[in-house]
């Protein structure tokens, strides 16, 4: 099978990510004696600089890690929580029925810094100064600006000038949109990182003590104070069409800390797939596997009408359950065992017929009645002239038009450690820049519902039910595959298709990534304005026309996108005594490196 690039193989180390500079940074750490945790942290900070439309220092990151010493998969939760003042009643009092997609109201505690430092402290070997050095270099000396960054800045430049002057000062040097390929710097951000390193080093003592001191400087020191002051004093335009201040305070940052959790898992044909808990959408991957276990996908064959139809229909059921049941398990009772129960799954599987469903059909695990939010009615207004440009994650329009995204990176080292991480949030197009710090805040709070009584209702101290969902798989109990993708609601579609291509299609990592991709927008969007497109099915135009015709005959509302436009999966694997890696050609910036 033709592939756009080779599947890499070696025995020293592998790094794959959504940007070549991050991958090269991670590999350079491995080459200089660092382990996978050191490499992932260094690459993660570089992603914040070179993909600022996709993530930033004020964002969040979930991480899955295989520790060869502990011989287990752990989840590092870098998802921040809603402020203490954030309640549905507060927003209803402002006349808001949805959490805005931009501005300061949807901000949550920035969790990525704490998570990266916890990963470094517990599993890494390098100092914070060493892992931050490449990111500081690119922020201070500059990096070649991606064309997509320039385009994204062009869509929000007028809004920055009129409403978000601190963002204009940071992202529009000289008042103009920087050109693709130009050298772009962020010296204020570089200064923030240098001060964090200095405060950590001033604490003295062990490597771990210095890392903890830098984390304190972020969550209980000058960073928290600057964020709290800005949110308390600034009022900025958001997608509601009005200006609002923020609810996030320094006390909210001080009260939060990253956590290490057990993964949610499912055994499938000799593979054990590990995901985050239901504070992320990760378990929908597991629910899809449970449903698909009852079908002979290998006999259908990847890319066939039967394959696409069955996978899409299973996904509709799993994602409907996400809508009705998922939320922060620290604040709501999520019946995850019931959702993965074989008897419940068998009942749900019988709903998959030869015809495309146009309905949203959550189930009743354990006999409990599902409750769905009151979804807004009306057209998709994302990016319209009403000031919503930059709203949402944002990922793709129904047509496949790229509006933004997330990042992903995977690392494997020669010692046996493997990591999958999906950094996101803090995009420059969704939140104004905190002027003293040089970065934006996460608007992940837009994923909450203002409506009370739902698993994902806005609550103080709760995690929003995020779409971020790195993946890890064991084969016969041994670590095999770390993988994932950007893409909001599509993450557990694209990454699932990659996994099924490898497991049932017999493809290597690069073949599984390069295979024609598809997804549905059938389930309501997790991001503002929560639009939905029942029966929608978008496929890359490389699919056989006969397959498209058959899917239309079965009732799918089929659209085709560009031949190489859907999905941004990357992966690293350990198999047959080798390390392997692959990255996505779509978008012309993802890269895998290793030896």
Phi, psi and omega in degrees: 000134178293137172232154183288341180199163182283153164288127181281147177217141179185190180224012181259307181182156180220140174224133175225137180205181182274002176214135185298326181291325176292317179297315179297322177298312180300319180293324179296327177293315177299319181297331182263019171097357177287162177260186185298326179293314177302315183295318181296318181295314179298315179295322180298319178292325177295321177303326179296334180272313190271345175234060187288347175276355184242337178194170179196173180301334180270013183266211184219164177203127165266143183229134169251133186223132170261120177259114183294336177286315179279341182053054179204160174263130176241150175254122171263115184268108175253033177263114178289169187247168178291147178299159179298333182270359185271108177225157176299323179298322180298316181287323176298324177295339176270004180081023184249127175260347174234147171292129181303153180275345181225176174093210185253338180298323182275010183291145173233170178302129179289115188261345189294320182299315179296320181291315179299320181288328175294318177300316180294316184294315187274323186243346183271182180229344185270166174277163176297321179302320182289317183285335179275344186304316180296319180295318177298319178302310183291326177290322185275313184269340176107160178217157180289119185292128177296146176301324180293329177292315178300317179297316180298319178296325178297327181286336184245003185301315181296320178296319176301311184296321185276326192233332184239073186296330179292328176288321177300320181295327183275316193255351179239075183300129183070013179083001185245156174290122181293145184281152174302135179084353178287158179281117184247135181235160173219077186295332179294316177298316177303320178295323177299313180295320179299319180294322177298316178298315182297319180291326175294314181295327181294337179289336179067187178082206186290166175305315182296321179295321181291322177295316179298323180294321177294321177297321177296323179297330178283306190270343181225014183232222191293328179292312179300320180295318180294319179295313181299319180294317181295315181295329182281336187248335182273144169233121187231152178295141175224189186291350175287346184087006179229162178270137177223153171275182180257164179252348184286134181236167175298326179295326177297318178294318183295332184277350187257150170211150178293158184229155172250126186232166172280145177281158165277139187224159173210136179267129187218108175052042178089358178251142172248115181263133183245135180221173172292169172288183186284008165285348168244174179274002186312319181298345176293333173299315181293319178296322177296318177300317181300318178292318184287344179301335181272008180237151178269080182294324181300321179290327179293315180088134179304138176087353178283163178297321178298315180300306183298314181300312184294316180295317181295316182293324174295319179298320179302319181290317181295316181290330174296321175295323175304315182297324186270335194235336189279147176180183179292114183294348173284348184232353180209154182272104179262118183279063188295319178300319179294324180292336179256005181295134183302321180292317177298316180298320179296321177297318181291322182299328181292347177282346180277113180242190179279000182244142179294133175279141176249009184248157174264112192234080174288157182261185183234073180298132180064018180082002180284143182274129179287153174228122179261153175294164171276099184287141177293148179256146176132174184287165173291116183252008185299128177082011180286176184283006182271013178097007181271003177305131182093356183289159177079193179302326332269161186248270182232148168283170180301334181279352185096359178297128181284130179239358184148194181177206182227191176233169173206150174210149178226142181220140171224134178246172185288348181272352177110352179284140177223142186222139171232127183220144181232084179286146179197182175078162183072031179290142182294335184277354184246342184214141181291150181287133172285114195297323182287344188249334179082017177217168183256169180258160179287138173253028182298341179297344177297346181279345173290159170259135174292326179304130182281165172082008179258156177304329183248030175289151179296123180219141175301133176079005180264150172278135172293148177286094188281165174266355186288128193205076172296161186228149175216141180226136171258149176239120184053038176084355180253146181299132184236306197218127169247127188202168179168183184202153161293174170132015175054233181296343182273351186302315180271014163260302182301316181291326176296315181298319176301313181298315180293323176301320181286317186284313185258339181265354179066023183271151170283178187300315183290321177299318181294327177286318186284342182303147180308137189247162181204163173195169177236147171254025183300321183273144182306142180299137178286348185246157175308135007262025174064038181288159179221153183221079185306133176077358182299140174214117180250129181232146171296146188290357176286350178295148178300132178304328178294326177294316179299317180296319180292321178295322175296319180299328181279001174103000177287142176271085193278133168231155176242144176246182179305156187300329182230073188228346188244129175093146178218045185292140166229163185199152167229150184219160174232112182203147176055033179081004181240156165264141181227157180205154176205153179221167189272134176282340183296132181089348174057040175215339176292149182206145171245145180215146179174172176204000000 
